[in-house]
Amino acid sequence: MGVVAALILIVGLFVGPMLAESIRGGNAGTLHATRATLRTVQTALSAYRAEHGSYPPRLAMLAESGMLGKRIEDGWRKEFEYRTPGLNGREYSLTSRGRDGQAGTDDDVDVTSLDRAE
């Protein structure tokens, strides 16, 4: 657990400055912060699976296990949508509903779009 906690802490150190940027930078900063948080949650999900043998049934279990802070939110201060098993045969789905807060719209951000976004 020590290595996993250190890895999550290191990744989390990148999220703080990005969240501050999102407060100053409007939607672009908020989107950047959301992507960074998605990556942090993605890392925590992998660590949870390595430790427990499966992904958590609820995203809140990452906070309950101490792997992430109490609130797991996107840059717009909304909860992520999480499900396991995920959509389209994936092991899990993790999505931000984006600025409009509506699922299935063009501003949604999910873990499958992270590599394409950069």
N, C-alpha and C positions, 0 to 999 in steps of 0.2 A: 504493500500500500504506500510506502514511503516514496518510491519512484513515481508511482501514478499520481500521488498528490503533488509532488514537485512539478511534474509535467503539466498538470492542470493549472497550477499556480503560475508557471512561466507563461502559458498561453493566456491566462487571465490578466497578466500584467499588460498585455497588448490591448485588451478591451477597454480598460479605464481611460486611456488617452483618446481612444476613438469615441467613447461615449461623450467625453468633454467636447470633442470636435463636432459631434452630432448636435449638441446644444447650440453651438456657435454657427454651424454650417448649414442649417436647414435640411432639406430632404437628402441632398447628396451625402452629407455627414451622417445622417440617420441611417441611410441605406448602407453606408460603409460600416457603421457600428453594428447593424443587424447581421451583416455578413460575418463580421468578426465574432459575434456572439454565437452564430450558427456553428462556426468552426470550433469554438470552445465547447459547445454542447456536444458536437460530433465527437470530439476527443474524449469527453467524459462518458459518452455512451459506449465507446470502444473500451475504455477502461472498466466500466461497469460490467460489460460482457466478459472481459478477460477475467475479472474477479469472481463473477457469479455464474458464468456459463450461458447466460442469455441476456437479452436487452430487458430493461425494466418495463413493466406493464404500464407505468405512468411516469411521465417526465419528472414529476415532483419527487420521485424516489432518488433522483440524483442529488437533490438538495437534502433530503432526509438522510442520505448516506454520507453527507459531508463532502461530496465531490464537487458540488457547485453551491453558490449562495442560495439564500432562501427564495429569491424571486428570479425566475427564468423568463425573461421578456425580450422582445425585439426592441429596436430603437424607438418605436412609437409607443412603448410601454404597454404592449399587448402580449398576451401569452402566445407561445408558439403552438401550432397544431402538431401533435405527435401521435403516431400509431404504430403498433407492431403486432402482427406483420404489416409491412407498408404496402403502398400501392404498386401496381405493375410488377409484382413478384419480388420487390425489394424487402430486405430484412426489417427496415423501418422507414417511415416517412417523417420528415421534420420540416415544417413550413412556417414562414411568417406570412400573414395575410397582407402585409404591406401597408402603405400609407392609408388606403381607403378602408382597411379593416374587413374587406369582403374576400371570401375564399373564391378561388378560381378566376381572378382578374389579372390583368397584365402586370400589376405591380407586386404580385406575390414573389417571394424569394424562398427557395428551398435548397436543401443540401445538394441536390443534383445539378443546380444551376451555378454553384459557387465557382467551379473551374472555368466555366464559360464566361463568367462576369469579369475576369481579370485579364 
